[in-house]
């Protein structure tokens, strides 16, 4: 295929403009020469519109389509070495044209190990300069930390801060000006990273979104293993996945209408007191009933998780409404591998550690001592400096989260109020609990929403979010919209209009 000389000349001019988009800026390729402390820039190139291909084939069809729609951008990759054992990979993407003047860092999931290209693509498409990191390793799971304390520190908090500092320097060099506003957006591990940034490095960001934060990680993974101990060690206590739908139907039958509206969702599962005894098998065991030991397992799963020694709650548990997704933690044959990795590689330093020997009080205490300041609880007092400089923290979580108990977000929000004062917290922090949503998305509830516009309005115009519109889709078609409300408010039906339309609801206290 031949390209006309005029067309070719136009392409060259366009790419040249992409490399030098602002007066006083630096061309994209010349960023290779930029000197940054403890950093080596390994790539600096203009990616033409639609030209990005993610390493490893690009991921699923949705991500591939998203990448194909990206505008031209300057792609910079760097390796950061703040310690002798650090090997932190980052990427920074900067729009070649139409930069909104702002910066958005995106978080990771699980044990990280990869750069968040899909989240970066979403930020770039909005006009943001954006960045992500692999947190200092490229292997799956938690084995990277075995014998590598510095790499664990990188994962726990250092990589996000180092990434942010270097990314801002690159943005400043490329455009000739620093970002006017800086934001962080993450869920799960990204939610923990968000809270860590706010408490450790209050100057890094103006606004932060923390979804379903994995905090405190030591308590979270203790709960996950405890769930396995209680339901997997004895074959008779296991609940087959075939029984999850029947349990879910019974939970909805008992609790769906508690909020005054029968819509297949439980607005606040804490008000639901489901007794699994109603499902006890009266004849032969089948998928519609529970054996006596399975009845007890359901009570355990939905009941409080407390220390045997002190009686204090260690971590929140599954809430009614999560039943369809119980397989993540109790689907067997072993507990959740993500949780096992923390104790194998970071607490006991033994890849062959046997989870069946786990003792909740003893081993949680060991984890707290070994991982103090790394994966232990984030101190809400640390938010004081972030709030004092005007920082805004927007948090959210699904009530049907199958990975992290939703009470983790509720309890952290309450701890911030208790520590810093309710009025101070309400000026700077908000929480949205999402009925029927799973971990960072999915589920039967309104699971698709965009928190960034609300955060921007709050940071840039002082308008705290009063509600966020959310939707649910089936086979790509939206079939329900619903407002998300600042906790402790809930979406209340106005007694008229479609229950599938957000216009039929107002946010108010339950």
C-alpha positions, 0 to 999 in steps of 0.5 A: 500500500502506497501513501501519498507524499502529502499524507505522509508529510501530514502524519510526520507533522502531526507526530512532531506536534504530538512530541512538543505540545506546549510552549516551553515543553520538551519533546517526548523522545528527548525525555530519554535524556531527563535525569531523575534521582534513583531512576532510569528512563527506558522508553520515551516515544509518541504512540499514535492514536489507536496505536497502543498494544498492551504487553502480552496481547492486550487483555480482554476485548473490552480493554483492546477496544478501549486501547484502540480509541486512545488519542496520541500520547507520549509514553514514558517508561522508567525503572526506579531504584530507591533501594539497592534491592528495588526494581520498580517499573512505572509508566507515564502517559501524557496526551499529545494534545488536549491535556486537561492540565491535571494528573491522575495516578491509578492503583493496583489489585491483589499483589500487583506485579503489573502496570494498570494499563486499562485504568491508565487508558481511562484516565488518558481518554479524559485528558489526564496525564496518568501513571501506574506502577508494578509496585516493584516486582513482575511475578504473580502472588506474594513470593516476591517478598520472600527474603526481600524486605526492601521489595516488601516496603516498595509494595507496601507504600514506597513504589506509589510515592516514588512513582508519583514524584517521578511522574510529576517531574516528567509531566512538568518537563514534557508540558513545561508546567506542573499539573494544576491538580493531582488525583489518585484513583484505586480499588482493592489494593489500589484502595489501600494504596490510596489511604496509604498515600493520604496518610503517609504523603499528604502533599502528593494528591489533592483528591483521592478515591479509595474503593474497597480498601484492603485495610488492614491487610493483616486482619483481612488475610487472617479473616480469609484464612479463618473462613477456610478453617471454619468451612474447608477442613471438615468435608461435612462443613463445606457448602457446595457451590450448587447451594449458593443460589438457594441460600441467596434466594432465601436471604432475599426472601427474608430481607429484601423488603426491609428497606420498604422496597422489594427490588432484589437488593438489600440497602443495608445488610446489617439490618438483615438477620437471616436464620439458615435453619429455615433451610435445614434438610427435612429429607434427603440432602440436595441443592435446596437445603442445608445439612446441620453442619452446613447450617452452622457454616452459614452462621459462621460466614455471616456471623462476627469474626472475633478473637477467641482470647479477647472477644474483640472483633478482628475483621468484618465478615460477609454480609447477607447478599453475597451468597452467589460469590462465596466460592472465592473464599470458601469454594475450596479446596484451600483458602484464598491463595492471596491470603495464604501468600501473606503468611507463607512469604511475609510472616513465616518465610516458608513457602510450604507453610500449612494453613491447617496449622493456623491459629487466629490469635497467635498468628495474627499477633505474629503478622502484626509484629512482623509487618508493622507499618507495612500491611498493618492498619492504616492510622486514621490520625494520619489523615489530619495533614491531608485534610488540613491542606484541603485534600478530599477523600472519597471512599466506596465499597459494594455491600455484596463484596465477596473479597473484602468485607464491606464493614472494612470501609464502614469501620474505617470511616467511623474510625476517622470520625472518632479520631478526627471529629465528625465535622472535620471528617465530613468536610473532607471524607465521604463514603458510598456503600453500594447495594448489591455490588461485588468487589470493585464492580459486578453483582446484581446492584448498580455497579457501574459509576464514575466517581472522578467527576464528583471528586473533581467538583469537590476539590476544584469547586468545593461541592461535596457529592450529594449523590452519584448516579449508578447503573446496572446492565444486562448483556450490555443494555442498561436495565436499572439506574439508582443513586448512590448516597453518602453514608449513612444515607440510602436511596429511598423510593419516592413511592412513585415512578419506576423502581428501575429509574434513579429519578424515583429515588432520593437520598435520605437517612434510613 
